[in-house]
Amino acid sequence: MKKIDRETVQKILDTADIVDVVSDFVSLKRRGANYIGLCPFHNERTPSFSVSKSKGICKCFSCGKGGAPVNFLMELEQMSYQEALRWLANKYHIEIKEREESEEERRQASEREQMFAVNEFALNHFRHNLTDTDTGRAIGLSYFRQRGISDAMIDRFKLGYAIELNDDLHNAAANAGYKDEFLERTGLIVRKENGQTYDRFRGRVIYPVHTLSGKVVAFGGRTLRTDKNIAKYVNSPESAIYRKSFELYGLYQARQAITRADKCILVEGYMDVISMHQAGIENVVASSGTSLTDGQIRMIHRFTQNVTVIYDSDAAGIKASLRGIDLLLAEGLNIKVLLLPEGEDPDSFSQKNESGTVERYIRENESDFIRFKTRILLDEAGNDPMRRSKVISDILRSISVIPDAVTRGIYADECARLMGVKADMLHAQLKKLVTDITYRQSLKQQADNAKSSIADLTPQQIQDASDDAADRNAAVARRLRPYEEALLRLVLKYGNYAFTTFADEDNPQEPTPLRVTDYVSGDLDADEVSFSDPALAHVFQCAVDIIRDEWPEERKRFICDLEKRMETELADGRRALAEQGLSVADITRGEIELNERVQREFDESIAGFDADFVARRATSSPDDLLRRISTDMIAEPHQLSKIYTRSGHVASERERLADLLPRTLHELKSVHLSVELDSILAEIKIAQERGDTDEVMNLINRMMERKALQNEFAKYLGERNLNPDKLPGWE
């Protein structure tokens, strides 16, 4: 397998101009230092899509999409990283140099890649069975035709058929060189206790499950036999590449439609999704027959805030919708619920009606969750006062999980109106519920320290760990994350910039430059503080690695090119002075000024290269998590108005780093102390309940020590005038 070599990749990234690339897809107009246009990722009338030539990134401050040239192409055209690089190379007429993977590289290919390869082979095998074998056409294809599924949908969802033989797929995969180890790990074959194997999906129509990038991670298989002793559906087991609670069927096919509509329709099964897509309603995904999970909800939230849940009209469907609502609300989504006509499910309803009819029915019948839940529960409660009281408590518990306080208040008022009770009473009860949730969350274990473990994880695993950590202690995560993000943003924007110097004991006459990342690393290590969010910890470590592995060689190349341009500019300047017929004294003075100006530009160019290096590499990285987080943090929606710059120089953020960086670090450590003090107070309460006097005294002493340190931080943060030469942690 051939790959683009590293030198070519760097040349492509250095050559690609974000304004030039975006202009191929969006009409841009200059606005100050940036450019602006209508966002290509969603429909809008007022331009909110900003392109920064200096930063090399674009960003929509409405929908959040954008990035460096590579990420922009990946998002807009659904390209892979390599495909985006090749597109840019073609645009800028850059010759692509490739290299063959060595035997050692092939041998060391990751387990995940081999499992993806096995699944891709199985996908093609199942599709071949469906359309190119007599058995597949007679059984599998006829089933889909009977269900009203068109060839276009069969192709779009890559539907297939597994022939009813114990070893059909196994033999085909073995003949193609795939190892049993990975066929087992993906669940494509099952090994019995006696060592014999059989194909898991034999005799079933196949529904592949895709990741957002289009890779196949799992399969669902439906039997066509009527034997009740045979499971109707069989699914791939969880594996290194498949976590059922983080996948949604149809999201790969629906992601663009969800973004365009700014709405996701959530259904239950494979056929529900396919039939609704066939009816022209494409912003539809399914939880694949399982209860909705936090991971699936977060996947939806990446694309939209708005969700409509459609379930069957039977009692099981209603209860399922109620169970999933609280999870959706806790993620901060706007939820509506739709019950279909009696006896219908999304598959049958969309098959019987034209797309316009289905869309109109959804629009006219979807209900706000408060009205839906109130109506359903009140119907069950009847006129029984005790049961009506339980209904109010149930609804308030749903409202209490909503993160936004204003939204909670609005829903409480609506609940009071619908139930005919006083709003003040509901608000008081709601406040108790929210306080209880926050207190219980604060007592849970703090987010895992991922600093020592992230090196061996994939970006998706790191994101999952980050989400799990936030779930375990949402209150603590909400307190720490803004401060961690503020610090990480400075690292990403200026990570390699020498913002000050410090005296070296071995050579006090020549101060050593102190770079942002070095200072942050040293200060955090000294106080044993680290990023609590695994995703942010991963990005910080990536920034450190970029400086260590890529910057030295790239800086040499940059300086070499810069020196050549400097020599050319000096030669042109001297020639221009000589041609003006000036006196020797004027020529000498002119050459001095020329040398000073060119040297100043030379120094500023190197400083700019150092400051921007991490940001440019991070926003163009093949690491999806690094690229996404760095793009979001580096993009800024506002520019300083000309009103503030006409009268004189206004210090830039980079110029204020000597003040800003230590302050940001102290603010983060101060919040860490507050979290620790809350934890100590909770431990004191538990120790008091146990009657453990010695433990109480130990905890109080520890609390007093932390309080004293917190006071020191408060004193530092309260100072109005900071001395940039006296940086905490580097005296």
N, C-alpha and C positions, 0 to 999 in steps of 0.2 A: 504494500500500500504506500502510495507516495504522499508526502507532506510538503507544504511550502516551507522552505528553510527559514531560519530565524532572521538572517540578514535581509531577505526579501520582505518578510513581515514588517520589520522595523522601517524599511524604506517606504512601504505602502502607508503605514500609520503616520510617518513623518510628512509624506507628500499630500495626503488627503486633506482637503480644505472643507470644513464643515459648511460654510456658506455656499460653496460651489456644489457640493453634493446635495444639500437640501434643495437648492434652486432647481434641480432636475425634477423635483416632485411638488414644490410649493412656490408660489409667487411671493417673493420677499420684498419688503420695503425697509429702507434704512431708518432707524430711530436711535439717535445718539450713537453710542459706540456699537450697538447691536443691530440686528435685523429682526423684523417681525412679520408674521403672516398667519393665514388661517391654518389651524391644526389639521394635519392629514389623518390623524387617528380618530377624530370624532367630528360630528357636524357642529359648526358654530358660525355665528354671524359676525361676532366681534373678534378680531385677531388676538390670540393669547399665546401663540407659538413663537418663542423667542430663540434667536440663534446668536451665539456669542463667538465671534471670530477669534478673539483673544484667548478664550478658554477652550475653544475647539469643540464645543458641545451645543446641543439644542435642547429645548425643554418647553413642554406645554404646561403652563401654570394653571390650567383648568383640569385636564385629565392626567397629567403627570408623566406622559410618555416623552421619550427623547433619548438623548445620549450623544456620544461621539459618533463619527461617521459610520463605524462598523455597527454599533448598537442601533443607530437609526435605521440602517438597511435591514438588520435582523428583525426589528420590530415591525417595520412597515411592509416589507416584502416577504416576511417569514422565511428568511434565509438562515442557514447555519453560519457559524463563525467563518469557516473556510470559504463558503460560498460568497459571503460578504467581502472577504479579502480579495477573492478572484474578481468580483465585480469592480472593486476599486482599482485593482491592477489593470483591468481592461480599460477603465475610464481614463487613467493617467498614463496609459501605454508603458506600464512597468513590466519588464520581462520577469516572469515567474521562474525562479530556480527551485527545483524540487529535489528531494532526496528519498531514496528507498529506505524503509525501515530495516534495520539490521536484524539478524536472527535473534540476537539478545533482546532487542526492543520488542520483537514479536513475542518472544517467550515471556517477557515481563508485562505483556498487555494485561490490563486490569481485569479482574473477575467480572466487573460490571460490563465491560465492553464485550467480553465473550458471551455473557448471558444475553445481552442485547442482540448479538449476532445470531445466537440460537433461536431467539424469538422471531427475528426477521426471517430466518429460513422457514420456521414453522408457519408464519403468516403466508408466505408465498406458496408453501405446500398446501395449506388449507384452501387457498384461493384457486390453485390449480385443480384441486379435487372438485371444487364446486362447479367450475365452468368447463373443464377439459376432460372429465371422466364421465362415463355413462352412469355410474352409480351416483356420483355427485349431482349430475343434472336431474336424474330421476327422483332423487330423494331430497337433497338439500335445496337445489335451485327451485324445484317445484313447490317446496314449502314456502320459500320467500315470495314466490309468485302468488301462491294461494293467499298469503297475508297482504298482498297488494303492494309489495316493495318493488320499486323499479330498478332497472339495471344501473341507472345513475347512482341511486342510493347504495346499491350493493358495492359499487366501485368506490363511492365516497367513504363508506365506513369499513371497506376492506373485508366484507363478510366472507365466510368460508365454510367448508364442510370437512369433518374428520371421518374417514371411511371406517366402517365398523369391523376393524381388524385389530388384534392386540398389539401388533408391531408395525403397522403401516408407516407411521411417522418415525418411529425408532430406527427402522431399517433405512429409510431414506436419509435421515440425518447422519447415521453412521457411515453410509456410503459416501456422503459429502464431506466426511472428515470431522464431524462434530463429536465431542466426547460425551460419554454417558454422564459424567460428573455434572456438566452444565445442563444437560437435558433433565436431570433429576432436580437440580437446584431451582430451575425455573418451573418445575412441576409438570413438564410436558410428558414425562414418563414417571411411573410409580414403581418402586421396587418392593417386592414382597419379602417376608421374613426368610423364605427359602432361596432368595437371591434372584428369582425370576422377575421380569419387568413387563409392564403393559402400558399402552398409551392411555393417558388420563382422559382424553376427550373423544375417544372412539365412538362413532355412531351419533354424533351431535353436530348441529349447525354451530358455527363459531362466530363470536363477537369479539374482535380484538380491542384491547384497551390501550390508548396512546397517551404518551406524555405530551406536555405543551409543545415540545419540539418535534413531535411526530414519531418518536420511537415507541416501539411496542413493548410494554412492560408486563402484560398479562392477557389472558383470554377468558372469556365466559363461554360455556358450551351448553346448549339446550337439547335435551333428548327429544326425539320425535316419536318415541314409543309410548304406548298408553299404559304400560306396566307401572302400577302404583308403587311397586317395591324399588323402582329406580328413581333416583333423585332427578327432579325436573331440570335443575341447573347445577352444573359443576363449574367451579372457578379456580383459577390459578392460586396456589398458596402464596403467602407473603414470602418475600425473598430479599436479597441484597438490592434488587432494583424495583421491587414492588411492595408498597405499603398501602394496603387497601383503604385505610382511613384517610389517605392523602390524594386519592385519585377520584376523578369524576368522569363517568362515561360520556363521551361526546364533547368534552371541553376543547379538545384539539380542533374539532370541526366547527365549534361554536364560538371560539374566542373572539374572532373579528366581529361577528354579528352582535355579541354581547357588548362589545365596546361601542359599536355604532348605535345600538339601541339604548345604551346605558341602563341595561336591565337584563337580568338572568332569570329564565323560567326553569324551575326545578321540578323534575318529575321523578318517577320511581324506577322504570325499567328500560332495557335496551330498545325494545320495540316502540316504547313511548317516544324516545328521542328520535329514532329513525323516521317514524311516521310524521311527526311534527315538522322535521326538516323537509320531508317530501312535500308537505303541505305549504312550504314556504316560510315557516316560522323557524328560524335557524338559531336563535339565542336560547337554546334549550340544552340542559345537561341532566344527567341522572345520577342518583346515589347508588344505583345498581342493586336495588332491593335491600340494601342494608340501612340501618339507622344512620341519620346524618351525623357527621363527626366534626370536631373543631377544625381538623386539618382540611377537610373538604370545604368548609365555610371560608377558611382563609384563602383557599384557592379562588373561590368566587370573588372574594373581596378585592383581589388584585385587579379585577376588571370592572367592577361596578359596585355601587352602594345599594342598588335596588334589586330586590328578589321577590318574585312571585312564586309561591309554592302551590303546585297543583297535585291533588291526590284524588283517588277514587272517592265516590260518595258514600261508601259503606262505612260502618263504624270503625273498622280497623284503620281505614285511611284517615278518618277524622282524628283519631287518637295519635296516629303517627305525625300528623301535621302539628298537633299541639306540642308533642315532645320536641320536635325540631325547632319550634319557634324561639324558645328561650335561648338556644345556642346561637341562632342567627342574631337575636337582639343583643346578646353579650358581645358580639363582634362589631356592633355599631351599625348594622345594616338596616335599611328601610324595608319592612316586610309587609307583603300583602299575601292573602290566601285565597285560593279559588277552589270551590267544589264543583265538579262537573254534574250534568244532569244524571238522574237516577239510572244506574246500570251502565254508565259510560266510564271509560278510562281514556287517558290522552291518546292512546293508539287508536282505539275505535272511533273516538270523537273526531280526530283529525282526518281519519280515512273517510268518514261519512260526509264531511263538510269541506267547502272550499276555504282557502287560506283567509280570505276576507271575512268569512263568517266566523272562523275560529278566533281571529284577531279581535273582531268586534265583541265576541262573547267574553273573551278574557278582559278586555277593556271595560266592559259594562258590568261585569259580575265579580271581579276581584275585590276583596274587602280588606280594609285595614284590620290588622291583627287584633286590636282591642275590641272592635265591633264583632269580629268573627268569634273570638274566644268567649266574649260575654254572651253572645247569642247561643252558642253551643252549650256552655255550662249552665246558663239560666234555664234552658229547655230541660236539662236534666234535673235541676234543683226544684223547679216548679215554684210553689208558694211556701215551701218549708223555710222558715227564718234561719235555722241553723245551717242548712245547706247553702242558702244565699250568702250567709256570712263567710262560709268556706270558699264560695266562688270569688268573693271580693279579695280574700287573702291570697287565693291562687293567682288572680290577675295581678295583684300588687307584687307578688314574688317575680312574676315575669317582667314587670316594669322595673324592678329593682336591679336587674342585671344589666340594664342599658347603661353604657359608660357615660353618656352626656347628660349632665344634670338638667339642662333646659328641656331636653326631650322627655326625660322622666317626669318633669313637672307638667308638661303639656298632656302626656298620657294619663297622669293621675287626675287632672281636671276632667278629661274626657270620660274616664272611668266613673268619676263621681256623678257626672251628668247622666250617663247611661244607667247607673244603678240607683239613682235617686237618693244619694247620700251626701253629707256635707264634705266639701273638698278639703277643709282644714283637717278633718279627722283622717282622711286618706293620706294627706301629706305627712302628718305626724307618724302614722304607721310606716309609711314608705321610708322616712328618714331613719327609723329604727332598723328596718331591713337592710338599708344601704350601709349603715354603721356596722351592723353585724357582719356583713359580707367583707367589708374592709378589715375589720378586726381579725376575722378568721384567716384572711389571706396574709395578713402581716405576721401571723404566727407560723405560717408554713416555712418550709426550708427555702433559703435564699437561692437565687438562680445559681446554677453550677458554675464554678470557675473553669472556663473552657481553655484557659491559656496553655495548659500542658497537654491537652488532648486534641486540639483542632487540627494538628498537622496531618493526621491520618484520615480525616473525614473529607467527604466530597462536599461541594458547595450546597447541594440539596440536603445532605445530612446535617450540615451546620445550620441551615435555615430551619430545619425541623427541630433541632435542639434549641434554637433561639425561640421558636414558637412554644415549645414545651416548657422552657424556663419561664416564659411570660405567663403561661397558664398556671404554673405552680405557685407563682407569687406575683400576681398582677399588680397589687398595690405597690410593692417594692420596685417592680420593673418600671412602672409609670413614673416613680420618683427619680430613679437613676437615669433612665434612658435619655431625657433631654440634655443632661449634663455630659453624658458619655458621647452623645451625638455632636454636641458643641465642640468637644475636644477633638473628636475624630475628624470633624470637618476641617479644623485648622491643620491637622496632620496631612489630610489628603490634599488640601490646597497649597500648603507650604512645606511639606514634609522634609525636603532636602535643602531648605533655605537656611543660610547661616545668619540668624537674626541677631546674634550678638557674639561676643568672645569671652573667654575666661582665661585667666593666667595659668600657664603650665609651670609647675614647680621646677621641672628640668630645664625649661627655657623661658624664664619670666619676661624676657625682652620681646618675645614674639608671641602675642596672645593667640590662643587656639580658637578657630571658629567653632561656634556651638550651633548645631543644626536642630531644627524643630523636633524631628523624630528622636534624636539622641537625648535631647532634654526631657521629652515626655517619658521615654523609656526609663531613663535614670531616676526621674522623680517618682514615677509610679512604683518602680522596683524598691526604692528606698523606703517607701511607706507600705510596701506589700499590698498595693492596691492594683486591681486589674479590671478590665472591662467585664462586667457581669453578663452581658448579652453575648452569646457565642458568635452570632453573626458579626457584631461589631468587633469582637476580639479577632475574628478571622480577617477582617478587612485591615485592621491595624497591623497584624502580622504580615499581611501581603505588602503593605506599604514599606515595612522594614525590609522585607525580602527584595522588593523592587530596587531599593537604594543599594542594598548589598550586592545583588547579582547583576543588575543591568546598568546602573548609573555610571560607575567608573569608566567602563569602555565607551559608552555613549557620550560621556562628557569629553573624553579625549577626541573622539571623532568630531564633535561639535566645535571644540576649540580649534582643531586643525582647519576646518572649513571657515571658521570665523577669522582666523589669522590671515587666510588667503584673501578674504573679502576686505580685511583691514588694510593689507598691503596695497590692494588695488585702489581702495578709496584714498589712501595717502598719496599714491602715485598720481592719481587723477587730480587731487587737490593741489599738489605741488606744480603740476603742469599748468593748471588753471592760473595759479599765481604768477608763474613765469610769463604767461601769455598776456598778462595785463599791463606789462611795462612798468611795474612798480620799482621804487628804489630798493636798494639792498636792505635797508633798515625795515621797510614795509614788508618785504618778502620774508625776512627773518621773523618779524612779529606775526605775520600771517601763518607761517609754518608752525610757530609755537602754538598758536590758537587752534590750528588744524590738528596737531598732534594731541592736544588736550581734549578736543571734542571727540576725535576718533577713539582715544583711549577711554574716555568716559562712556561712549556708546558700547565699546568692547566690554567694559566691566559690567554695565547694566544688562547687556545681552546674556552674559554668563550667569549673573544673579537671577535673571528671569528664567533662564533654562533650568537652573537648580531648583528654583521655587516651584515651577510648573511641572517638573519631571514626573513626580508621583501622580499628579492629577491626570496628565495625558496618558500615562501608561495604564493607570487604573481604569479610566473610562473607555479604554480600547482593549481591555483584557479579555481573553477567552473564558475567564472565570465569570459565569453569569452573575453570581452573588456579588462579587467585587465590583463588576461593571455597573450593576443596577444601583447598589448603595452609593458608590462614589459619584455617579451621575446625579442622583437625587441631592446629595449633600453639596456638590460643587456649584450646581445651578442656583442662581439668585434671581428672584423676580423683580428686584428694584435696582435702580441706579441712582446715584446722587444727583440731585437736580442742579442745573447750571446756576441757580440762584446762589448756591453755597460755594461755588467755585470761581465766580467772577472776581471776587475781591481779593483772592490770594490762594495760597496753597493749602489744601486740606489733607491732612495726613491719611494715607491709605491704610487699609487693614494690615497690609504687610509691614508697613512702617511702624505700626503700633504693636507688633508682636511681642516686643520685649515687655510690654505692660499686659497685653491681652492674654498671652499664653500662661504665665504663672497664675493669673487671676482665674482663668478657666479651670486649671488644675486644682486650685484651692477650692473653688466652688464644688467640683466633683467630690473631692475628699471630705468636704464639709457635709455633703448629703450622705456620704457613706457613714460618717460619724452619727448623723441623725438616725439612720436606719439601725445602726448598731445599738444606739441608746434605746430605741423602741424595743428592740429584741431583748435587751437587758431588763427593761421594765417588765416585760412579759415573763421573763425567767424569774424575776423577784416575786411576782404574783404567784407563780406556780410553787416556788420554794416556800412562800408564806403559807399557802394552803396545805403543804406537806408538814409544816411546822419545823422546817430545817433552818434553825437560827444561824448556824455557821455559814451555810450557803448564802443566806440572805445578806450577811455582813460582807462576805467575799464579793458578792455581786454589787453591793452598794459601793465598796471601795473601787471596784473596776469602773463603775459608772462615774464616780467622782474624777477618776483619772481621765476618762474620755471627755467628761464635761470641761475639764481644764484645757484639754487640747482643742476642743470645739471653740472655747473662748479665744484661744490664740488665733484660730482661723477667722473668727468673727472680727477680731481686732485688725487682722491683716486686710480682710475684705472691706472693712470700713474706712481704710485710709483713702483719702482723696488724691494725694500726690504720691505716686510710686516711683522708686528709684530704679530705672531700667538696668543699672549696672549691678544691682544686688538682687540676684534671682534666687529665690528659695530653693534649697537643695543643691546649689552649686557654689556655695561660699568657698 
